[in-house]
Amino acid sequence: MDGKWRKLALASVAALALAGCSTGPAPVVPAGEAAYAAIPEGNVFSPRRVEIRPSDTIAITVYREEELSIERGIVDPDGNIQVPLLGPVDAAGLTAAEFARDLERRFAARFLVDPSVTVSILESAQQQVTVAGAVTQPGVYPIPGRISLVDAVALARGPTNVAKFDQVVVFRRYNGERVGGMFDLGAINAGTAPDIEILAGDQVIVGTDGLKLAYRDALQMAPLLGIFQTFAILADNNGSGSAPADTDDGN
């Protein structure tokens, strides 16, 4: 490669490096200990507290009060369910047993003497997590039981070769607000930082390393630079105005 095209190639690689370094601003979320304060570590090995959630289908049985019982009722998006005599009652965030005791108190306060209520969760709404960024297959995935951050990234077939392991952000809805924290997946994998539990509705975003991205793009562009060089040599030869030397000795 002559000097002119070598400079062009280096300039192209430099431009790609600058572009790779400017793949977007760093997330403005807590990191380190502050991240674990915003998104608690949790415990993926302990039994999960099974709570009633919006879109769950539940059954309510009031002993000896068939007209007050519900064979199949769907919890609305606000977490309420319509109960005879009581109207809309907030069920979300309570276990089936807790909601049954709440209904007993409500019925006893106005309508029944010593009521007995049983609540069952018939169908649980699908729990999902969103995994995006520098992962092999970004998407929305069902949560198979209790999972950790490492598990969530594995659902998306793992990080790509341009992933920035120390910039993995988790966003979560908490008390109506969106909170987030930035975690070091490399440290978690190495066992030097604790993993965290991922909950339904969380968003996991794996950051992109600009330098790795620029290096990858430069390698992908290398064959194209070679083509440009070939065309440049042909153009120089065709435009020089000098014909090839005549080697015919007249014989």
TAMODA-V564267 format. One record per pair of residues at least 24 apart in sequence whose C-alpha atoms are under 8 Angstrom apart, sorted by the first residue. I is the first residue (numbers start at 1). J is the second residue. D is the distance in whole Angstrom. If there is no record, write none. Layout:
I&J&D, I&J&D
//
This chain:
1&229&7, 5&229&6, 9&225&7, 12&218&8, 13&214&8, 13&218&6, 16&214&5, 16&215&8, 16&217&7, 16&218&7, 17&210&7, 17&211&6, 17&213&8, 17&214&5, 17&215&7, 18&214&8, 19&210&8, 19&214&7, 20&209&8, 20&210&4, 20&211&6, 20&212&8, 20&213&6, 20&214&5, 21&209&8, 21&210&4, 21&211&6, 21&214&8, 22&210&7, 23&208&8, 23&210&6, 27&169&8, 27&182&8, 29&169&8, 29&180&6, 29&181&5, 29&182&6, 30&180&7, 30&181&5, 30&182&6, 31&181&6, 31&182&5, 31&183&6, 32&182&7, 32&183&7, 34&181&8, 35&180&7, 35&181&4, 35&182&6, 35&183&7, 36&181&7, 38&179&7, 38&180&6, 38&181&6, 39&170&8, 39&172&8, 39&179&8, 39&180&7, 39&181&6, 39&196&8, 40&196&7, 40&197&8, 41&194&7, 41&195&7, 41&196&4, 41&197&6, 42&196&6, 42&197&5, 43&196&7, 43&197&6, 44&146&5, 44&147&6, 44&148&6, 44&197&6, 45&146&8, 48&146&7, 49&95&7, 50&95&6, 51&92&7, 51&93&5, 51&94&5, 51&95&4, 51&96&7, 52&91&6, 52&92&5, 52&93&6, 52&94&6, 52&95&6, 52&96&7, 52&121&7, 52&124&8, 53&79&6, 53&91&8, 53&92&5, 53&93&6, 53&124&8, 53&125&7, 54&78&7, 54&79&5, 54&80&8, 54&92&6, 54&125&7, 55&79&8, 55&124&8, 55&125&6, 56&121&7, 56&122&8, 56&123&6, 56&124&5, 56&125&5, 57&121&6, 57&122&5, 57&123&5, 57&124&7, 57&125&8, 58&119&7, 58&120&6, 58&121&4, 58&122&5, 58&123&7, 59&119&6, 59&120&5, 59&121&6, 59&122&7, 60&100&8, 60&117&7, 60&118&6, 60&119&5, 60&120&7, 61&117&6, 61&118&5, 61&119&6, 62&115&7, 62&116&6, 62&117&5, 62&118&7, 63&115&7, 63&116&5, 63&117&6, 72&122&8, 96&120&6, 96&121&7, 127&200&5, 127&201&7, 128&200&5, 128&201&6, 128&202&8, 129&198&8, 129&199&7, 129&200&6, 129&201&5, 129&202&5, 129&203&6, 129&204&8, 130&201&7, 130&202&6, 130&203&5, 130&204&6, 131&156&7, 131&203&6, 131&204&5, 131&205&6, 131&206&8, 132&203&8, 132&204&6, 132&205&5, 132&206&6, 133&205&5, 133&206&5, 133&207&6, 133&208&7, 134&159&6, 134&160&5, 134&162&7, 134&163&5, 134&164&8, 134&205&8, 134&206&5, 134&207&6, 134&208&6, 135&159&4, 135&160&5, 135&163&7, 135&206&7, 136&160&6, 143&200&7, 146&197&7, 146&198&8, 146&199&8, 147&197&6, 147&198&6, 147&199&8, 148&195&6, 148&196&5, 148&197&4, 148&198&5, 149&195&6, 149&196&6, 149&197&6, 149&198&6, 149&204&8, 150&185&7, 150&188&8, 150&189&8, 150&195&7, 152&198&7, 152&204&8, 153&204&8, 159&206&7, 161&212&8, 162&208&6, 162&209&5, 162&210&8, 162&212&5, 162&213&6, 163&206&7, 163&207&6, 163&208&5, 163&209&6, 164&206&7, 164&207&5, 164&208&5, 164&209&5, 165&206&7, 165&207&7, 166&207&8, 167&206&6, 167&207&5, 168&204&7, 168&205&6, 168&206&4, 168&207&6, 169&204&6, 169&205&5, 169&206&6, 169&207&8, 170&202&7, 170&203&6, 170&204&5, 170&205&6, 171&202&6, 171&203&5, 171&204&7, 172&201&7, 172&202&5, 172&203&7, 173&201&8, 173&202&7
//
